[in-house]
């Protein structure tokens, strides 16, 4: 497919203008490596929450520093999870950003804000049942208003997508270098602690640049995936580990620009790893299936984790058989993460069979669609975060 000529007067190199929408974006076919990457990201999101909000709150009573090792491992993956997730989301936002405002406003902005609002209210009610669970929650009307507007909750990815789509559309006619430069500056300033970032507002500031990078640099990302190799994966893995060690040793994370740069390296590593894994049929297909169903896992897992934590805490801390303590200390984060993913997907299917589709997508309006508005699959959140 030939790339259309750059409009006269546009001071943006052709390589970073939003690319034409491939045919695969208008049907059910998907690039498997991108779905594998999304599957990897949602697993890492669940694992992070399991470790920090559940596993490290348990008194395992073991002498080896296994809990500390789990905490350190998941923390080293912070630069990878959400930047890669938003890069993939931006790649599949190209078609939506080209549509008229009235179409984009409903199919993306309103849809993600609707999902965020509905599940914020559900989370608020369920988390009230477990007040000792360590996570952000609204404890009153003002807290809830803040989470709805300026300080998003644990569901901030949905809030961010609504905002990022609107920004990408509003800035579409501006030079890409200017838009990306502003987003990178915001990310660098926020990651250096120079802006107030209560709650999850920091993630909101830091990841816009990755969404826009996926939007503008989609051909480059696809080329990176298509040419991925084991030697490159090994080199990137070693480089990433070395950069993390250097950043920790020097305290450079607080230096403006360092954290976004590390996130870029992690994203390149993640794309390369996803492309390599997608070539392994069994594992690649499993992760791709999960990557096409990230939405229910993302929105359901936190309250389930809170309820499971409260139920299991006494048995794991004091009532566990001593012979099981060490092996369970090693494996519990993986077992709990797998259980949560399974429960989320099972509950999702049950709710759909019960007719509760409104929990996973903006209800369809009655009457004819606007001109230019795609039907069904194309307007769904599945094109960015996974099928509802």
C-alpha positions in Angstrom: 0.0 0.0 0.0 1.5 3.3 -1.0 1.6 6.0 1.6 -0.3 9.2 0.6 1.7 12.3 -0.2 2.3 14.8 2.6 0.0 17.8 2.5 1.6 21.0 1.2 3.2 23.1 3.9 3.2 20.4 6.5 6.6 20.7 8.3 6.6 17.1 9.5 8.8 14.4 7.9 6.7 11.8 6.2 8.1 9.0 8.4 6.3 10.4 11.5 2.9 11.3 10.0 0.1 8.9 11.0 0.2 6.0 8.6 -2.7 4.8 6.5 -4.9 2.3 8.2 -4.0 -1.3 7.1 -6.8 -3.6 5.9 -6.3 -5.7 9.0 -7.6 -2.9 11.1 -11.0 -2.9 9.4 -11.7 -6.6 10.1 -11.2 -9.2 12.8 -7.6 -10.1 11.7 -5.0 -8.8 14.1 -1.3 -8.6 14.2 -0.5 -11.5 16.5 2.6 -10.0 18.1 0.7 -6.9 19.2 -1.9 -9.1 20.9 0.9 -11.1 22.5 2.4 -7.8 23.8 -1.0 -6.9 25.3 -1.3 -10.3 26.9 2.2 -9.9 28.4 1.3 -6.4 29.7 -1.9 -7.4 31.4 -0.2 -10.4 33.1 2.5 -8.0 34.4 -0.1 -5.5 35.6 -1.9 -8.3 37.5 1.4 -9.6 38.9 2.4 -6.1 40.0 -0.8 -5.7 41.9 -0.6 -9.2 43.4 2.9 -8.6 44.7 2.6 -5.1 46.0 -1.0 -5.2 47.4 -1.2 -8.8 48.6 2.0 -10.8 48.6 4.2 -8.3 50.4 1.5 -7.7 53.0 1.8 -11.3 54.2 4.1 -12.5 57.0 5.6 -15.5 55.2 8.0 -16.3 58.0 10.8 -17.6 55.8 14.5 -16.8 56.1 15.4 -16.6 52.4 14.6 -13.1 51.1 12.1 -14.4 48.6 9.4 -11.7 49.1 12.0 -9.0 48.6 13.2 -10.7 45.4 9.6 -10.7 44.1 9.2 -7.1 45.0 12.4 -6.1 43.3 11.6 -8.1 40.1 8.2 -6.6 39.6 9.6 -3.1 40.3 12.2 -3.6 37.5 9.4 -4.1 35.1 7.7 -0.8 35.8 9.2 0.9 32.7 7.9 -1.9 30.5 4.2 -2.5 31.4 2.3 0.7 30.7 4.6 2.3 28.1 4.3 -0.8 26.0 0.6 -1.1 26.6 0.1 2.5 25.5 2.3 2.2 22.5 0.2 -0.7 21.2 -2.9 1.3 22.0 -1.6 4.2 20.0 -0.8 2.0 17.0 -4.4 0.8 16.8 -5.7 4.4 17.3 -4.7 5.6 13.8 -8.1 4.8 12.1 -10.1 6.3 15.0 -8.2 9.6 15.0 -8.9 10.0 11.3 -12.6 9.9 11.9 -14.8 13.0 12.5 -15.1 14.4 16.0 -18.7 13.2 16.4 -17.7 9.6 15.6 -14.5 9.6 17.7 -16.3 11.3 20.6 -18.7 8.5 20.9 -16.7 5.5 19.8 -13.6 6.2 21.9 -13.8 9.2 24.2 -17.4 8.7 25.5 -16.9 4.9 25.5 -13.8 4.9 27.7 -15.2 7.5 30.0 -18.4 5.5 30.4 -16.4 2.3 31.3 -14.2 4.3 33.7 -17.2 5.8 35.5 -19.2 2.5 35.7 -16.3 0.5 37.0 -15.1 3.3 39.3 -18.5 3.1 41.1 -18.3 -0.7 41.2 -14.8 -0.6 42.6 -15.8 2.0 45.2 -18.7 -0.2 46.5 -16.7 -3.4 46.5 -13.5 -1.9 48.0 -15.6 -0.5 50.9 -16.1 -4.1 52.0 -12.3 -4.5 52.5 -11.2 -1.2 54.2 -7.8 -2.6 55.2 -6.8 -3.4 51.6 -4.0 -1.1 50.5 -5.2 0.6 47.3 -6.5 3.9 46.2 -10.2 4.3 46.9 -12.9 7.0 47.3 -14.0 7.3 50.9 -16.4 10.2 50.4 -18.2 12.3 47.7 -15.2 14.6 47.3 -12.8 11.8 46.8 -15.1 10.2 44.3 -15.4 13.5 42.4 -11.6 13.9 42.4 -11.2 10.3 41.0 -13.8 11.1 38.3 -12.0 14.3 37.2 -8.4 15.1 38.2 -6.9 12.2 40.1 -7.9 8.9 38.4 -8.2 5.7 40.3 -6.6 2.3 39.7 -8.7 2.3 36.5 -6.7 5.2 35.2 -5.8 3.4 31.9 -9.4 3.8 30.7 -9.4 7.5 31.7 -6.1 8.0 30.0 -7.3 6.5 26.7 -10.3 8.8 26.6 -8.1 11.8 27.2 -5.3 10.6 24.8 -7.8 10.1 21.9 -9.1 13.6 22.4 -5.6 15.1 22.5 -4.4 13.1 19.5 -7.5 14.3 17.5 -7.1 17.9 18.5 -3.4 17.9 17.7 -3.7 16.0 14.4 -3.0 19.0 12.2 0.0 20.2 14.3 3.6 19.2 13.5 4.2 15.8 15.0 7.6 16.9 16.3 5.9 19.6 18.3 3.2 17.3 19.7 5.7 14.6 20.6 8.2 17.1 22.1 5.5 18.5 24.3 4.4 15.1 25.5 8.0 14.0 26.1 8.6 17.1 28.1 5.5 16.5 30.2 6.7 12.9 30.8 10.2 14.0 31.8 9.0 16.6 34.2 6.4 14.4 35.8 8.8 11.4 36.2 11.4 13.6 37.8 8.9 14.6 40.5 8.7 18.3 39.4 4.9 18.1 39.1 2.4 17.2 41.8 1.2 13.7 40.9 -1.2 12.4 43.6 -2.9 9.0 43.0 -2.4 7.8 39.5 -2.0 11.2 37.9 1.7 10.6 37.4 0.9 7.7 35.0 -1.5 10.0 33.1 1.3 12.5 32.6 4.1 10.1 31.8 2.4 7.9 29.2 0.9 10.3 26.7 4.1 10.3 24.8 4.0 6.5 24.3 0.4 6.6 23.0 1.4 9.3 20.5 4.6 7.4 19.6 2.5 4.4 18.7 0.3 6.6 16.6 3.0 8.4 14.7 5.6 5.7 14.5 3.5 2.7 13.8 5.4 1.6 10.6 8.7 1.8 12.6 7.3 -0.3 15.4 5.9 -2.9 13.0 9.3 -3.0 11.2 11.0 -3.5 14.6 8.6 -6.5 15.3 9.0 -8.0 11.8 12.8 -8.0 12.0 13.1 -9.2 15.6 15.7 -11.8 16.3 17.1 -13.7 19.2 20.5 -11.9 19.2 18.7 -8.5 19.3 16.5 -9.7 22.1 19.5 -10.9 24.1 21.3 -7.6 23.5 18.3 -5.5 24.5 17.8 -7.6 27.6 21.4 -7.2 28.7 21.3 -3.4 27.9 18.0 -3.0 29.9 19.5 -4.8 32.9 22.6 -2.7 32.7 20.7 0.6 32.5 18.5 -0.4 35.5 21.6 -1.2 37.5 23.2 2.1 36.5 20.0 4.1 37.3 19.7 2.5 40.7 23.4 3.0 41.5 23.4 6.7 40.5 19.9 7.6 41.6 19.3 8.9 38.1 15.6 8.0 38.0 14.9 11.5 39.4 16.9 13.2 36.6 14.6 14.8 34.0 14.5 12.6 30.8 16.1 9.5 32.3 12.9 7.6 33.1 11.3 8.2 29.7 14.5 7.1 28.0 14.5 3.9 30.1 10.9 3.3 29.2 11.7 3.7 25.5 14.4 1.0 25.8 11.9 -1.2 27.7 9.3 -0.7 25.0 11.7 -1.7 22.3 12.6 -4.8 24.4 8.9 -5.6 24.9 8.1 -5.4 21.2 11.1 -7.6 20.3 10.1 -10.1 23.0 6.5 -10.2 21.9 7.5 -10.7 18.2 9.8 -13.6 19.2 7.2 -15.2 21.5 4.5 -14.9 18.8 6.5 -17.4 16.7 6.1 -20.1 19.4 2.7 -21.5 18.5 1.4 -22.7 21.9 2.7 -19.8 24.1 2.1 -17.2 21.4 -1.5 -18.2 20.7 -2.3 -18.3 24.4 -0.9 -14.9 25.1 -2.6 -13.5 22.0 -6.0 -14.8 23.1 -5.4 -13.1 26.5 -4.3 -10.0 24.6 -7.6 -9.9 22.8 -9.4 -10.0 26.2 -7.5 -7.6 28.4 -10.5 -5.4 29.2 -12.3 -7.7 31.6 -9.0 -8.7 33.4 -8.1 -5.0 33.8 -11.4 -3.8 35.2 -12.3 -6.8 37.4 -9.1 -8.1 38.9 -8.5 -5.4 41.6 -11.7 -5.9 43.7 -11.3 -9.7 43.3 -7.8 -9.4 44.6 -9.0 -7.4 47.6 -11.6 -9.9 48.5 -9.2 -12.8 48.1 -6.6 -11.1 50.1 -8.9 -10.6 53.0 -10.1 -14.2 52.8 -6.6 -15.8 52.6 -4.6 -13.5 54.8 -5.2 -15.4 58.1 -4.4 -18.8 56.6 -1.3 -17.6 54.7 0.2 -15.6 57.6 -0.5 -17.9 60.6 -2.4 -21.1 59.7 -0.2 -22.5 57.0 1.5 -25.9 57.2 5.2 -25.3 57.7 6.1 -27.8 54.9 4.2 -25.7 52.4 5.5 -22.3 53.5 8.7 -22.1 51.5 7.4 -23.5 48.2 4.2 -21.3 48.5 6.4 -18.3 49.2 8.1 -18.9 45.9 5.1 -19.7 43.8 2.2 -17.7 45.3 2.4 -14.6 43.1 2.2 -16.7 40.0 -0.6 -18.9 41.3 -2.6 -15.9 42.5 -2.1 -14.0 39.2 -3.2 -17.1 37.2 -6.3 -17.5 39.5 -7.3 -13.9 39.1 -7.0 -13.9 35.3 -9.1 -17.1 35.2 -11.7 -15.7 37.5 -11.9 -12.4 35.6 -12.4 -14.2 32.2 -14.9 -16.6 33.7 -16.9 -13.9 35.4 -16.9 -11.9 32.2 -18.4 -14.7 30.2 -21.0 -15.3 32.9 -22.0 -11.6 32.9 -22.3 -11.5 29.1 -24.5 -14.6 29.1 -26.6 -12.9 31.8 -27.1 -10.0 29.4 -24.9 -7.5 31.3 -23.1 -6.3 28.2 -23.5 -2.7 29.5 -20.7 -3.5 31.9 -18.2 -3.9 29.1 -19.2 -1.5 26.4 -21.2 1.7 25.9 -24.8 0.7 25.1 -25.6 1.1 21.5 -27.8 4.1 20.7 -31.0 3.5 18.8 -31.6 4.9 15.3 -29.2 5.3 12.3 -25.5 5.8 12.8 -23.8 9.0 11.8 -22.2 9.1 8.4 -18.6 7.7 8.7 -19.4 5.8 11.9 -18.3 2.2 11.7 -20.5 -0.6 13.0 -20.1 -3.2 15.6 -16.5 -4.4 15.9 -14.9 -1.3 14.6 -16.5 1.0 17.3 -15.7 -1.4 20.1 -13.0 -1.0 22.7 -11.5 -4.2 21.4 -9.5 -2.2 18.8 -7.4 -0.7 21.6 -7.7 -2.6 24.8 -9.3 -5.9 23.8 -12.8 -7.2 23.0 -15.6 -6.4 25.5 
